[in-house]
């Protein structure tokens, strides 16, 4: 695994139970290793798949094309679609950065609340 066996043994040697060792030693370290790739995968899924069946790039631009066909104002609609996509991606990236910073600062999910 991502946490060396010696970490668990060290927790046991200072008198921690299995649950305490998991909560205070193993899971915080494993979380720091696991969160970046998991959050990158989540952001990729949001970008590449349909979010609530309406917010992917092709679907946004198809909707913009339908509206452009009646309004004849392509620039405004395409810029709005691009801004919406950028906002969605930026929010998810900011949340990922904040979570990773929190994990590095406090040592993990569970320790931050203790």
N, CA and C of each residue as an Amber inpcrd file, in Angstrom:
protein
   342
   0.8030000  -1.1890000   0.0000000   0.0000000   0.0000000   0.0000000
   0.8440000   1.2500000   0.0000000   0.1960000   2.3560000   0.0950000
   0.8690000   3.6450000   0.0460000   1.4570000   4.0370000   1.3880000
   1.0300000   3.3780000   2.4640000   1.5510000   3.6710000   3.7960000
   2.4470000   2.5090000   4.2140000   3.6870000   2.8140000   4.5750000
   4.6050000   1.7280000   4.9650000   4.0940000   0.9430000   6.1700000
   4.4090000  -0.3370000   6.1890000   3.9790000  -1.2220000   7.2660000
   4.5170000  -0.7460000   8.6180000   5.6740000  -0.1260000   8.6080000
   6.2760000   0.3730000   9.8310000   5.4430000   1.4400000  10.5150000
   4.6540000   2.1770000   9.7590000   3.7820000   3.2040000  10.3540000
   2.7240000   2.5520000  11.2360000   2.1550000   1.4890000  10.7390000
   1.1440000   0.7720000  11.5170000   1.7800000   0.1420000  12.7590000
   2.9260000  -0.4610000  12.5620000   3.6180000  -1.0800000  13.6910000
   4.0030000  -0.0470000  14.7440000   4.4180000   1.1300000  14.3060000
   4.7710000   2.1970000  15.2450000   3.5430000   2.6420000  16.0370000
   2.3970000   2.7350000  15.3670000   1.1610000   3.1180000  16.0580000
   0.7910000   2.0830000  17.1130000   0.9230000   0.8070000  16.7710000
   0.6190000  -0.2460000  17.7360000   1.6040000  -0.2130000  18.9100000
   2.8600000   0.1000000  18.6150000   3.8730000   0.0700000  19.6710000
   3.6840000   1.1740000  20.7030000   2.9950000   2.2570000  20.3300000
   2.7250000   3.3050000  21.3250000   1.3590000   3.1240000  21.9720000
   0.7350000   1.9620000  21.7360000  -0.4860000   1.6110000  22.4420000
  -1.7840000   1.9620000  21.7420000  -1.7320000   2.3080000  20.4770000
  -2.9740000   2.6080000  19.7510000  -3.6980000   1.3180000  19.4010000
  -5.0180000   1.3850000  19.4140000  -5.8210000   0.2620000  18.9390000
  -5.8180000   0.2930000  17.4170000  -6.4100000  -0.7380000  16.7980000
  -6.4900000  -0.7750000  15.3310000  -7.2340000   0.4480000  14.8080000
  -8.3690000   0.7860000  15.4380000  -9.1590000   1.9330000  14.9930000
  -8.4080000   3.2480000  15.1400000  -7.7090000   3.4190000  16.2470000
  -6.9300000   4.6390000  16.4450000  -5.8010000   4.7340000  15.4250000
  -5.1480000   3.6090000  15.1650000  -4.0640000   3.6120000  14.1760000
  -4.5900000   3.9800000  12.7970000  -5.7410000   3.4260000  12.4410000
  -6.3330000   3.7570000  11.1430000  -6.6910000   5.2300000  11.0790000
  -7.3330000   5.7380000  12.1140000  -7.8370000   7.1150000  12.1160000
  -6.7160000   8.1500000  12.1900000  -5.7070000   7.8920000  12.9900000
  -4.6950000   8.9080000  13.2500000  -3.4090000   8.7510000  12.4430000
  -3.1580000   7.5690000  11.9050000  -1.8810000   7.3490000  11.2240000
  -2.0560000   6.9360000   9.7650000  -2.8000000   5.8790000   9.5410000
  -2.8260000   5.2640000   8.2170000  -3.7070000   6.0310000   7.2380000
  -4.9610000   6.3000000   7.5960000  -5.8660000   6.9830000   6.6640000
  -5.4160000   8.3970000   6.2870000  -4.9070000   9.2070000   7.2180000
  -4.4270000  10.5270000   6.7990000  -3.3020000  10.4550000   5.7590000
  -2.3980000   9.5180000   5.9470000  -1.2990000   9.3790000   4.9850000
  -1.7990000   8.8340000   3.6460000  -2.7010000   7.8770000   3.7100000
  -3.2540000   7.3100000   2.4700000  -4.0850000   8.3500000   1.7320000
  -4.7990000   9.1890000   2.4700000  -5.6010000  10.2450000   1.8370000
  -4.7510000  11.2250000   1.0630000  -3.6140000  11.5980000   1.6300000
  -2.7150000  12.5230000   0.9370000  -2.2180000  11.9510000  -0.3790000
  -2.0340000  10.6570000  -0.4200000  -1.5510000  10.0140000  -1.6410000
  -2.6940000   9.8070000  -2.6360000  -3.8880000   9.5000000  -2.1390000
  -4.9970000   9.1080000  -3.0130000  -5.7890000  10.2780000  -3.5760000
  -5.8820000  11.3830000  -2.8670000  -6.7730000  12.4750000  -3.2870000
  -6.3780000  13.1130000  -4.6190000  -5.1220000  13.4670000  -4.8810000
  -4.8200000  14.1210000  -6.1630000  -5.2400000  13.3270000  -7.3960000
  -4.8960000  12.0180000  -7.5150000  -5.3530000  11.3120000  -8.7090000
  -6.8680000  11.1280000  -8.7660000  -7.4970000  10.9250000  -7.6060000
  -8.9540000  10.7730000  -7.6020000  -9.6490000  12.0600000  -8.0240000
  -9.1670000  13.1940000  -7.5280000  -9.8120000  14.4520000  -7.9060000
  -9.5370000  14.7930000  -9.3680000  -8.3550000  14.4520000  -9.8840000
  -8.0980000  14.6560000 -11.3120000  -9.0400000  13.8090000 -12.1610000
  -9.2730000  12.5890000 -11.7350000 -10.1960000  11.7180000 -12.4600000
 -11.6100000  12.2750000 -12.4170000 -12.0230000  12.7690000 -11.2470000
 -13.3570000  13.3500000 -11.1190000 -13.5260000  14.5630000 -12.0370000
 -12.5230000  15.4400000 -12.0750000 -12.6080000  16.6200000 -12.9460000
 -12.6650000  16.1970000 -14.4040000 -11.8720000  15.1970000 -14.7820000
 -11.9160000  14.7020000 -16.1680000 -13.2870000  14.1280000 -16.5070000
 -13.8700000  13.3910000 -15.5620000 -15.2090000  12.8490000 -15.8080000
 -16.2350000  13.9550000 -16.0020000 -16.1490000  14.9880000 -15.1900000
 -17.0980000  16.0960000 -15.3210000 -16.9200000  16.7840000 -16.6620000
 -15.6670000  16.9410000 -17.0920000 -15.4120000  17.6110000 -18.3640000
 -15.8080000  16.7490000 -19.5580000 -15.6090000  15.4370000 -19.4430000
 -15.7850000  14.5520000 -20.5920000 -17.1460000  13.8850000 -20.6800000
 -17.9250000  13.8970000 -19.6280000 -19.2220000  13.2400000 -19.6660000
 -20.3200000  14.2590000 -19.4190000 -21.5220000  13.8080000 -19.5420000
 -22.6530000  14.6950000 -19.3660000 -22.9110000  14.9230000 -17.8880000
 -22.9700000  16.1670000 -17.4830000 -23.2790000  16.5160000 -16.1040000
 -24.7220000  16.9840000 -16.0980000 -25.5830000  16.1950000 -15.4830000
 -27.0210000  16.4700000 -15.4600000 -27.5750000  16.5470000 -16.8890000
 -26.9910000  15.8020000 -17.7940000 -27.4450000  15.6800000 -19.1900000
 -27.5300000  17.0120000 -19.9150000 -26.7520000  18.0170000 -19.4890000
 -26.8760000  19.3090000 -20.1790000 -25.6130000  20.1470000 -20.2230000
 -24.5670000  19.8160000 -19.5090000 -23.4740000  20.7700000 -19.3750000
 -22.1520000  20.2390000 -19.9180000 -22.1110000  19.6210000 -21.0400000
 -20.8300000  19.2720000 -21.6440000 -20.5800000  20.2220000 -22.8030000
 -19.3510000  20.2600000 -23.2290000 -18.9750000  21.2090000 -24.2770000
 -19.7800000  21.0060000 -25.5570000 -19.8760000  19.7870000 -26.1120000
 -20.6540000  19.6500000 -27.3530000 -22.1190000  20.0410000 -27.1670000
 -22.6930000  19.6580000 -26.0300000 -24.1060000  19.9830000 -25.8040000
 -24.3090000  21.4800000 -25.6330000 -23.3900000  22.1450000 -24.9390000
 -23.5050000  23.6000000 -24.7790000 -23.4070000  24.2830000 -26.1360000
 -22.4350000  23.8420000 -26.9540000 -22.2640000  24.4930000 -28.2400000
 -23.3870000  24.1430000 -29.2200000 -23.9580000  22.9670000 -29.1170000
 -25.1240000  22.6530000 -29.9570000 -26.3060000  23.5350000 -29.5770000
 -26.5040000  23.7280000 -28.2860000 -27.5840000  24.6210000 -27.8470000
 -27.3040000  26.0390000 -28.3310000 -26.0560000  26.4680000 -28.2460000
 -25.7060000  27.8110000 -28.7260000 -25.9430000  27.9170000 -30.2290000
 -25.6260000  26.8660000 -30.9840000 -25.8510000  26.8900000 -32.4320000
 -27.3390000  27.0180000 -32.7590000 -28.1880000  26.3280000 -32.0040000
 -29.6360000  26.4350000 -32.2460000 -30.1260000  27.8570000 -31.9900000
 -29.6150000  28.4780000 -30.9400000 -30.0430000  29.8420000 -30.6350000
 -29.4800000  30.8140000 -31.6630000 -28.2310000  30.5950000 -32.0960000
 -27.6170000  31.4580000 -33.1140000 -28.4170000  31.4110000 -34.4060000
 -28.9770000  30.2580000 -34.7300000 -29.7580000  30.1220000 -35.9630000
 -30.9660000  31.0470000 -35.9700000 -31.4670000  31.4030000 -34.7980000
 -32.6280000  32.2980000 -34.7550000 -32.2620000  33.7420000 -34.4140000
 -31.1680000  33.9510000 -33.6610000 -30.8240000  35.3150000 -33.2430000
 -29.7520000  35.9610000 -34.1050000 -28.9550000  35.1710000 -34.8010000
 -27.8540000  35.6640000 -35.6340000 -26.8260000  36.4610000 -34.8220000
 -26.5850000  36.0580000 -33.5900000 -25.5620000  36.6770000 -32.7500000
 -24.6270000  35.5860000 -32.2150000 -23.7510000  35.0580000 -33.0700000
 -22.9450000  33.9150000 -32.6460000 -21.8860000  34.2500000 -31.5920000
 -21.2530000  35.3830000 -31.7140000 -20.1520000  35.6940000 -30.8160000
 -20.5920000  35.7120000 -29.3590000 -21.6780000  36.3650000 -29.0760000
 -22.1580000  36.4850000 -27.6950000 -22.4740000  35.0980000 -27.1140000
 -23.1790000  34.2820000 -27.8680000 -23.5740000  32.9640000 -27.3580000
 -22.3960000  32.0250000 -27.1960000 -21.4590000  32.0430000 -28.1330000
 -20.3050000  31.1620000 -28.0060000 -19.4030000  31.6070000 -26.8550000
 -19.2770000  32.9040000 -26.6450000 -18.4900000  33.3950000 -25.5060000
 -19.1730000  33.0010000 -24.1950000 -20.4870000  33.0960000 -24.1270000
 -21.2090000  32.6870000 -22.9170000 -21.0270000  31.1960000 -22.6400000
 -21.0760000  30.3780000 -23.6700000 -20.8720000  28.9370000 -23.4840000
 -19.4470000  28.6410000 -23.0090000 -18.4840000  29.3490000 -23.5690000
 -17.0920000  29.1510000 -23.1510000 -16.8820000  29.6020000 -21.7020000
 -17.5060000  30.7120000 -21.3040000 -17.3770000  31.2040000 -19.9350000
 -18.0100000  30.2170000 -18.9590000 -19.1420000  29.6410000 -19.3150000
 -19.7820000  28.6540000 -18.4530000 -18.8890000  27.4320000 -18.2550000
 -18.3120000  26.9480000 -19.3200000 -17.4100000  25.7970000 -19.2360000
 -16.1710000  26.1360000 -18.4070000 -15.6070000  27.3250000 -18.6400000
 -14.4320000  27.7500000 -17.8850000 -14.7560000  27.8880000 -16.3970000
 -15.9110000  28.4280000 -16.0820000 -16.3130000  28.5870000 -14.6770000
 -16.4460000  27.2210000 -14.0010000 -17.0830000  26.2850000 -14.6650000
 -17.2420000  24.9380000 -14.1050000 -15.8800000  24.2930000 -13.8560000
 -14.9890000  24.3730000 -14.8210000 -13.6610000  23.7780000 -14.6770000
 -12.8530000  24.4810000 -13.5940000 -12.9560000  25.7960000 -13.5290000
 -12.1950000  26.5580000 -12.5420000 -12.6520000  26.2670000 -11.1160000
 -13.9500000  26.1570000 -10.9170000 -14.4670000  25.8530000  -9.5780000
 -13.9810000  24.4770000  -9.1230000 -14.0610000  23.5000000  -9.9910000
 -13.6110000  22.1540000  -9.6210000 -12.1080000  22.1220000  -9.3440000
 -11.3250000  22.8350000 -10.1410000  -9.8800000  22.8790000  -9.9130000
  -9.5510000  23.5870000  -8.6050000 -10.2770000  24.6570000  -8.2890000
 -10.0510000  25.3730000  -7.0330000 -10.3990000  24.4910000  -5.8400000
 -11.4830000  23.7400000  -5.9390000 -11.8390000  22.8210000  -4.8530000
 -10.7750000  21.7440000  -4.6660000 -10.2430000  21.2410000  -5.7580000
  -9.1900000  20.2370000  -5.6770000  -7.9570000  20.8170000  -4.9890000
  -7.5590000  22.0080000  -5.3690000  -6.3890000  22.6420000  -4.7700000
  -6.5960000  22.8720000  -3.2800000  -7.7790000  23.3190000  -2.9160000
  -8.0820000  23.5680000  -1.5040000  -8.0380000  22.2720000  -0.6870000
  -8.5930000  21.2070000  -1.2380000  -8.5780000  19.9250000  -0.5460000
  -7.1530000  19.4160000  -0.3720000  -6.3330000  19.5100000  -1.4290000
  -4.9520000  19.0520000  -1.3320000  -4.1660000  19.8900000  -0.3260000
  -4.4010000  21.1930000  -0.2870000  -3.7300000  22.0580000   0.6800000
  -4.1310000  21.6830000   2.0960000  -5.4030000  21.4290000   2.2920000
  -5.8910000  21.0390000   3.6200000  -5.2680000  19.7150000   4.0620000
  -5.1840000  18.7700000   3.1470000  -4.5850000  17.4760000   3.4890000
  -3.1110000  17.6310000   3.8400000  -2.4010000  18.4630000   3.1080000
  -0.9770000  18.6520000   3.3940000  -0.7600000  19.4340000   4.6880000
  -1.6590000  20.3520000   5.0110000  -1.5090000  21.1670000   6.2140000
  -1.8420000  20.3830000   7.4680000  -2.9490000  19.6650000   7.4520000
  -3.4250000  19.0020000   8.6630000  -3.0680000  17.5340000   8.7420000
  -2.5810000  16.9590000   7.6800000  -2.1990000  15.5630000   7.7280000
  -3.2960000  14.6000000   7.3120000  -4.4620000  15.0780000   6.9540000
  -5.5040000  14.1710000   6.4780000  -6.8920000  14.6460000   6.8200000
  -7.8820000  13.8870000   6.3620000  -9.2860000  14.2110000   6.5790000
  -9.6210000  14.1950000   8.0620000  -9.2660000  13.1120000   8.6970000
  -9.7330000  12.8640000  10.0520000  -8.9810000  13.6880000  11.0920000
  -7.7150000  13.9190000  10.8840000  -6.9390000  14.6840000  11.8390000
  -7.3640000  16.1510000  11.8580000  -7.8460000  16.6650000  10.7430000
  -8.2470000  18.0660000  10.6700000  -9.4350000  18.3380000  11.5890000
 -10.2480000  17.3350000  11.8680000 -11.4350000  17.5160000  12.7000000
 -11.1800000  17.1910000  14.1680000 -10.0650000  16.5940000  14.4810000
  -9.7930000  16.1650000  15.8580000  -9.4280000  17.3310000  16.7440000
